[in-house]
Amino acid sequence: MINTNTRELKAAKKLGYDIKKQVNQCHKLLELDLDGVFRRMLLLKKKKYAALTINLDTEAEKKELKGLDIVRRDWADIAKKEGTKIVDLILDPQLEREELVAAIRDSLALLRARIEAGEVKQEDYEILKQLKRDPEQYGDVKSQPHVSVALRLNSTGRFRMKRDDIVKYIICEDGTANSAIQRAYHSSELDANPALKIDIQYYLANQLHPVISRLCEPIEEADPATIAQALGLDPQQFKRSGHSNQHAHVVEETFDNCEPFKIVCPHAECGFENEITSLVRTEKGQWRLSIESCQKCARSLSFSPDYITKAFEEQLDAFEKLYNAAKYKCDVCETEGEDLKPMGDGTILCPNLDCNDGTMRRMYTPAQLYRQQRFFRQMVDRDGAKTRLTAAQNGCITASSLQTLIDDMFRMLP
C-alpha cells in the first residue's frame, strides 16, 4: 500500500500508475497492477482493517471490512452494532480528527443512556457460541457458559441442543456472587424469571469496551481510559501498560481457530478426551494446572512420567505432518492439486486452463502451523505466565509438583 498524501482521486490514480509503470519496466516475470484506491482506511493488524474503497471505473464508494470483531458472531449484537457505528464515523471523510473523537464520545454516551433507559432490545445482548460436541460430553462445564445453558435447556425436555448447534445466552445478575460466565441464561429463562436482570456492567466492560477500544487503537485521543469514561466506567481500571495491551491483542488475533492440546484420561473407566487450551484452569473455585486432572473424573492425568509429554510431542508432530502433506487450492476457482512446481518467484499458477489468473495456495499454510505452535507454547510457558496471569494463578503454578513436566513440554517446541 502507498500513502499518496492527497485527497484527490485523479492525483492518487496518477501516482499509482506512475509507480506501476516504473516497477514493471524493471521486472518481467511479475507485473504490478493497481488493485484499488482507499479514500479512508482503518488499519489495525495484518488482515484486520476497515476501508472506504473507490471503484476505479465508476468512482462509487463502498465500505470493506476484514477480520474485525464486529463481523464475528461471538460478540453480542449490542457491541457489533455500536462497533459498526464507530467504524462509520472513522471512515467518514467529512470528519476531522477532533470532530471524530467528539463524535465517538457522543455515540458511546448516548448508547449508555439508552442502556440505562431500557431502550436496547433483549436480543441485542445475546452472545452466540457453537457447541463443538454434545453438551453432555464436556467436562469443565463451569468455565463454558454456552455448555451450562445447553445442559439446562435440555433438562427441560423442550430443547435438544447437540453438537454444532449455536447456543444463545445472556449474562445476567441473578443474586449470586458467581463469576459472569456462571451467570449465563437463555432468553426463555430470562422471560420466565423476573428476578433475573441483564448485567449491564458486564456488557459495558466486557463486550462494548474491548470491541470499541480495539477499533480506536490507532486514535491516541480515543484511548481505552477515554472510551471507558464515555461508557460511564471507571477510566482508572482501563489504564493498562503498552505491554499488556499488546499481549491481549496478540492472544486474541493469533490463536483463533487453533486446535487444543488433547489428552485422554488414562483411567480405563473414564477415558474422557480432555481439551487443554490454557496453562491453568479453575476447579471448584481453586486454580490448578490444566494438565493436573481430568475435567470429567478429576483424577490425575499424569498416569506415568511420559504419558502427557508423549501425547504433547505426538500432536506437535501431527501438525508438522499436516503442513508437509498439505494440498494446494486455487484462490480463484478452488481447484485442488499437489506436487506442483513453482515459478522462479515462488508463485504456483493454477493448472486449470479455464481459470482467470488464479494462484495455488497451501490449504494448511506456514502461518497456520506457526500460530498452532505458538498456541501450544502459551499453554506451557511458565515464564510468560508471570506477566499475563494473576497472582493467584501464578501461585498455583509454583505450588504444583508438575513444574518439571511443564518445562519438559516447553523444550519440545520448535
Secondary structure, 3 states (H helix, E strand, C coil): CCCCCCCCHHHHHHHHHHHHHHHHHHCCCCCCCCCCEEEEEEEEECCEEEEEEECCCCCCEEEEEECCHHHCCCCCHHHHHHHHHHHHHHHCCCCCHHHHHHHHHHHHHHHHHHHHCCCCCHHHHCEEEECCCCHHHCCCCCCCHHHHHHHHHHHCCCCCCCCCCEEEEEEEECCCCCCHHHCEECHHHHHHCCCCEECHHHHHHHHHHHHHHHHCCCCHHHCHHHHHHHCCCCHHHHCCCHHHHHHHHHHHHHCCCCCCEEEECCCCCCCCEEEECCCEEEECCEEEECCCECCCCCCECCCCCCHHHHHHHHHHHHHHHHHHCCCEEECCCCCEECCCCCCCCCCCECCCCCCCCCEEEECCCHHHHHHHHHHHHHHCCHHHHHHHCCHHHHHHHHCCCCHHHHHHHHHCCC
